[in-house]
């Protein structure tokens, strides 16, 4: 239905719609707001995927223990993933406001004199959104890498130690190679998640300031339900679907080849 709608001028305020062919897709080429939202979404997806996977692997290495206390810490590490994106957005918005917890803490240790406007300035808002989304995804990546680490035979590390391999060498030659399939899964799902992200950003910044943090998914919703342009919104949705599919398939193919090389 969305594909069909993308070739029309469908508007919920009108009784019917007209077939306009590729006019919506042609308009997309000259839509600067769409271009900016796509650029922001791609940069956010790249940055968050790298940070979340690095954090996930680091946390997994720290939590790969059998003691009860570490089991509790695993639950806490996964908590960001199970909390609703709306709740995450509200909590972090409270933390990042000018009179919020973060600025209060920074002022108490004399790192800043005036409150930092984390969500009111374009570049700071983009950075803040990236931090929040990476924090959310780190719960998922931690669990994926932890499962992979627990499946690595301990005999490999014993053999490496006997051969004189240092901790760094064991990490590079054993751990990184053995968690390669988990990396493929984690990176691909992280990218797809961020490419379609809506709820956290909507609650945190509403796409502001000055559309600096507007994701492509937000722009689709804006076109459909604010500007009442269902046809045009559908064409953008089809573009986002195709873009996500191309990126996901390309990354998956590249990482699978890496698994073979390792």
C-alpha positions in Angstrom: 0.0 0.0 0.0 2.9 2.4 0.8 4.5 1.6 -2.6 1.3 2.3 -4.4 0.7 5.5 -2.4 4.2 6.7 -3.3 3.1 7.2 -6.9 0.1 9.3 -5.9 -0.7 12.7 -4.3 -2.6 11.0 -1.5 -3.8 13.4 1.2 -6.1 12.4 4.0 -8.0 15.7 3.7 -9.0 14.8 0.1 -11.6 12.2 -0.9 -9.4 10.8 -3.6 -5.9 10.7 -5.0 -4.3 11.2 -8.4 -1.6 9.0 -10.0 1.4 11.3 -10.5 4.1 8.7 -11.4 7.6 9.5 -10.2 6.9 13.1 -9.2 7.3 12.4 -5.5 10.7 10.7 -6.1 11.7 13.6 -8.3 10.8 16.0 -5.6 13.0 14.1 -3.1 16.1 15.0 -5.2 15.6 18.7 -4.4 14.3 18.4 -0.8 17.1 19.9 1.4 15.4 18.9 4.6 15.3 15.3 3.5 18.9 15.5 2.5 19.9 16.9 5.9 17.9 14.2 7.7 19.5 11.4 5.7 23.0 12.8 6.3 22.3 13.0 10.0 20.8 9.6 10.1 23.7 8.0 8.3 26.3 9.7 10.4 24.5 8.8 13.6 24.2 5.2 12.5 27.9 5.0 11.7 29.0 6.6 15.0 26.6 4.8 17.2 27.3 1.4 15.7 31.0 1.8 16.3 30.7 3.1 19.8 28.0 0.7 20.9 29.9 -2.3 19.6 33.2 -1.2 21.2 31.4 -0.6 24.5 29.5 -3.9 24.2 32.7 -5.9 23.7 34.4 -4.1 26.5 31.5 -4.7 28.9 31.2 -8.3 27.8 34.9 -8.9 28.6 34.4 -7.3 32.1 31.2 -9.3 32.8 32.5 -12.7 31.5 32.6 -14.1 35.1 30.5 -16.7 36.9 30.1 -15.0 40.3 26.6 -13.9 41.4 27.6 -10.3 41.5 28.5 -10.4 37.8 25.1 -11.9 37.0 23.5 -8.9 38.6 25.7 -6.6 36.6 24.8 -8.4 33.4 21.1 -7.6 34.1 21.9 -4.0 34.7 24.0 -3.8 31.5 21.0 -5.1 29.5 18.5 -2.8 31.2 18.8 0.1 28.6 17.6 -2.4 25.9 14.4 -3.4 27.6 13.3 0.0 28.7 10.9 1.8 26.4 12.5 4.3 24.1 10.0 6.9 25.2 11.0 6.4 28.9 14.7 6.6 27.9 14.1 9.9 26.1 12.3 11.4 29.0 14.9 10.3 31.6 17.8 11.6 29.5 16.0 14.8 28.7 15.7 15.4 32.4 19.4 14.7 32.9 20.5 16.9 30.0 18.4 20.0 30.7 20.2 23.2 31.8 19.2 22.6 35.4 19.5 18.8 35.1 21.6 16.2 36.9 24.6 16.4 34.5 25.0 20.2 34.7 24.6 20.1 38.5 27.3 17.5 38.7 29.7 19.4 36.4 29.2 22.6 38.4 29.7 20.8 41.7 33.1 19.6 40.6 33.9 23.0 39.0 34.3 21.7 35.5 31.9 24.3 34.2 30.7 27.7 35.5 27.6 28.1 33.5 25.1 25.4 32.6 25.8 23.7 29.2 22.9 23.7 26.8 23.2 20.1 25.7 20.0 20.0 23.8 19.7 23.6 22.7 22.7 23.9 20.4 22.9 21.9 17.1 26.2 20.2 17.5 25.8 19.5 21.2 22.3 18.2 20.6 23.6 15.8 17.9 26.4 14.7 20.2 23.9 14.2 23.1 21.5 12.1 20.9 24.5 9.9 19.8 25.5 9.3 23.4 21.9 8.4 24.4 21.4 6.0 21.5 24.8 4.4 21.9 23.9 3.8 25.6 20.7 2.2 24.7 22.3 -0.1 22.0 25.2 -1.0 24.3 22.8 -3.3 26.3 22.1 -5.3 23.2 25.6 -5.5 22.0 26.9 -6.5 25.4 24.6 -9.5 25.5 25.5 -10.6 22.0 29.3 -10.4 22.7 28.9 -12.0 26.1 27.1 -15.0 24.6 29.9 -15.3 22.0 32.6 -15.1 24.7 31.0 -17.9 26.8 31.2 -20.2 23.7 34.9 -19.8 23.2 36.7 -22.9 24.4 39.0 -22.1 27.4 41.5 -24.5 26.0 42.4 -22.0 23.3 43.5 -19.5 26.0 45.4 -22.1 27.9 47.2 -23.1 24.7 48.0 -19.5 23.9 49.4 -19.0 27.4 51.6 -22.1 27.1 52.9 -20.7 23.7 53.9 -17.5 25.4 51.1 -15.3 24.0 50.5 -12.1 26.0 47.0 -11.0 27.1 46.9 -8.5 24.2 48.0 -11.2 21.7 45.4 -13.6 23.0 42.7 -11.0 22.6 43.7 -10.2 19.1 44.4 -13.7 17.8 41.7 -15.6 19.8 38.9 -13.4 21.1 38.5 -11.1 18.1 38.5 -14.1 15.7 36.1 -16.2 17.7 33.5 -13.4 18.2 33.5 -12.5 14.5 30.0 -14.0 13.9 28.7 -12.1 16.8 30.2 -8.9 15.4 28.3 -9.5 12.1 25.0 -9.8 13.9 25.6 -7.0 16.3 26.8 -4.5 13.7 24.0 -5.3 11.2 21.2 -5.0 13.8 22.7 -1.8 15.3 22.8 -0.2 11.9 19.2 -1.1 11.0 18.0 0.0 14.5 19.5 3.5 14.1 18.5 3.9 10.5 14.8 3.7 11.5 15.1 5.4 14.9 12.2 7.6 15.9 11.0 7.4 19.5 14.2 8.3 21.5 15.0 11.3 19.3 11.4 12.5 19.2 11.1 12.7 23.0 14.6 13.9 23.5 14.8 16.8 21.0 11.8 16.6 18.7 14.3 16.8 15.8 15.6 20.2 17.0 17.2 22.6 17.3 16.6 23.9 13.8 16.1 20.3 12.5 19.7 19.4 13.5 18.7 16.1 15.0 15.8 15.2 12.7 16.1 11.6 11.6 14.6 10.4 8.3 11.9 8.5 10.2 10.9 11.7 11.9 10.7 13.5 8.6 8.5 10.7 7.2 6.1 11.2 10.1 6.2 14.9 9.8 5.3 14.8 6.1 2.5 12.3 6.7 0.8 13.6 9.8 1.8 17.3 10.0 1.8 18.3 6.3 -0.8 15.6 5.3 1.3 14.4 2.4 0.8 10.7 2.6 2.0 10.1 -1.0 5.3 12.0 -0.5 5.9 10.4 2.9 5.4 7.0 1.4 8.0 7.7 -1.3 10.5 8.7 1.4 9.6 5.5 3.3 10.3 3.4 0.2 13.6 5.2 -0.2 14.5 4.5 3.5 13.6 0.9 3.1 15.8 0.5 0.0 18.7 2.4 1.7 18.5 0.2 4.8 18.4 -3.0 2.7 21.4 -2.0 0.7 23.4 -1.0 3.7 22.4 -4.1 5.7 23.2 -6.5 2.9 26.5 -4.8 2.1 27.7 -4.7 5.6 26.6 -8.3 6.3 28.4 -9.5 3.1 31.5 -7.6 4.0 31.6 -8.9 7.6 30.9 -12.5 6.5 33.9 -12.3 4.2 35.9 -11.0 7.2 34.8 -14.1 9.2 36.2 -16.3 6.5 39.5 -14.3 6.3 39.9 -14.5 10.1 
